[in-house]
């Protein structure tokens, strides 16, 4: 998952979390905080997408990506993560196969 976090530019949020805002923040600080929050939600969404139902049930209550990562994903056995990622890859392959079938049907309909 580290590669996914790096690619999506959210790894820093996983490692360090989001710093709390202080009183009397400037507009620039507020904008930066907002961008960090967006990255946090993006990363949490990625975690939700990549795990199977058993792991999802463990992390669904977490409100931050760092919290979900620290809570269970970091301590999870390699086998559980591997199984979860295999399930995710299988879902992606099935979706891709469905898209190919739909495209073939659409092409056939256009030819008729």
N, C-alpha and C positions, 0 to 999 in steps of 0.2 A: 504494500500500500504506500510505502514511502515514495516510490516512483510516481504514483498517481498524485500524491501530495506535491511533489516537486514540480511535476508537469502543470498542475493546476495553480501553482504559485501560492500554496497555503501551508507549506511545511513549517514556516516560521511561527504561524499561529498554533500549530499542533505542539510545537516544542515550548513556546513561551506563553501562549495564551494571549489575551487582550488586556493591556493595562487599563486600570480604572481611570475614569475621567476625574480630574480635580475640579474644584470650584473655580468660577470665573475663567472658563476656557475660551480661547480665541476661535474664530471661525475656521482657521487652518487646522487647529487641534481637533475641532469637532468633525471636520471633513475626514481627517486621517482616522479618527475613531470609527466613523461611519464605514470607511473602506475596510478597516479591520473586521468590523462586525459582518460585513458582506462576505469576506473571505471565511470567517468562522462558520457562517451558515452554509456556505458552499462546501466546506470541508465536512461538516456534519452530514450534509446531503450525500456526499461521496461515500462516507462510512455507511450510511443507511443503504445505499445502493449495492455496496460490495459484500455485504454480509448475509448469511442465511437467516432463517426465521429464529433459530435458537439464540444466536448472537444479537440479532436485532432486538429481541425482547429484553436483553440485558442493557442495551444502550439507548433505548427509545426515550427514557425519562431524562436523559442528560440534555442540558440546554446549550452546552458549548462543545465544540469539537475536541478541545483539550480534555474536558471532563470525560467524554466518551472514550477517548484514546487512553487516558490514564486509568480509567476505571477497570475496563476489562480487556480491551484490545491489546494493550501492552503486555498484560500478564497471560494472555491466552496461549494455549499450547500451539505449537507450529502446525500440528495435525488439524486442529480446529480451523485455523486460518486457511490452510491449504484446501480443506474441504469446502469452506465458504467461498473461496475464490474460484474453485472448480465449478461450483453451483452457479456463480455469477457468470462465468464464461459460457456455461451451457445455456443459460437464459439468453445471453447475447447472441449465441449461434442460432438459437431457435428463432429469435426475432429477425435475424438476418435472413434465414431461410424463408420466413413468412414474407418478408419484403421482396425477395427474389420471385417468389410465387406470384405475388400481387403484380409485380412489374411485368412478368410474363403474361399474365391474364390481360393486363391492360394493353400490352403490345398486340396480343392476339385479337382483342376487341377492336383495336384501331385498324387492323388489317382486314377485318370482315366488313 
